[in-house]
Amino acid sequence: MSVPAFNSTTHSTYTQSPNPSWAYGEKVDTTPAGKDWLAGESAGWKAYNTAELNEVNMHKLLNSGVVPRPIALVSTISDEGIENLAPFSWFNIVTTYPPVISFGCNNNASGGLKDTAANLKINKGFTVNMVSEAFVENENATAIDAPADFDEWSISGLTKEKSVQVKASRVKESAVSMECELYQSIDINHPITGEHKSTLMIAHVKYVHVRKDVLTDRGIIDITQFKPIARLGDVSYGRVGDAFRMPAPKWAQDEVKIEEAFTTLSLL
């Protein structure tokens, strides 16, 4: 497939939300974009029974439907001192206080634990390094299915930086890195066959390293400087396009508007 070159001059900007004049109870088809979206329903729906899908097709479906996914570039170290670096996109925050993150680690092709999971079951400390546009190829190289005694750092071109509390190195090029300690690991077994397929890692974040040039005066990481990368379906990655600011509604402020919306809808 022929695709154009990456456009490095495109940057994220903040805009209004797609429909800033939206009111409570307003239907999706009140805007041209909403009408276009709903027109797609004319093609119908396809319902998948997951019990009838094989592992490959299930992976393709969910991996392309649950997007975009942030990438955790995870650095661990074995008992023998072999360092491992691998990316995981089944990753997110669990809670911010206490600071807890999680990521899912599938078994390897032979059915055994991947190096990351095996290392964490022995040595609880590791780092999670967020991925930005400038080094996504470096990150992608660490996804290689190398032998267990291979150090992915050696082919990544990334730089090891000493952590404060854990033995595992953090990635110097990452603008946001977290030193973590394993809180709990949960074996994910197939509900029908009982086969162990994956491990859910839940971890307590002990230190966060943030590059100052991506940090605002309000203590928020600015995506226009951070330029984070996300995983999509198949072999696709994505970057953040334009972002829009839309605060969550407050009942105390909007109760009257909601009551008015109910009144309007009852007259239709």
DATA-V193248 format. One record per helix or strand of 2 or more residues. SS is the DSSP state (alpha for helix, beta for strand). FROM is the first residue (numbers start at 1). TO is the last residue. If there is no record, write none. Layout:
# DATA-V193248
ss:SS from:FROM to:TO
ss:SS from:FROM to:TO
This chain:
# DATA-V193248
ss:beta from:14 to:15
ss:alpha from:28 to:30
ss:alpha from:32 to:43
ss:alpha from:50 to:52
ss:alpha from:55 to:65
ss:beta from:69 to:70
ss:beta from:72 to:77
ss:beta from:83 to:88
ss:beta from:91 to:96
ss:beta from:99 to:106
ss:alpha from:115 to:122
ss:beta from:125 to:130
ss:alpha from:133 to:141
ss:alpha from:153 to:156
ss:beta from:160 to:161
ss:beta from:170 to:171
ss:beta from:176 to:189
ss:beta from:196 to:210
ss:alpha from:212 to:214
ss:alpha from:223 to:226
ss:beta from:228 to:231
ss:beta from:237 to:239
ss:beta from:243 to:244
ss:alpha from:251 to:266
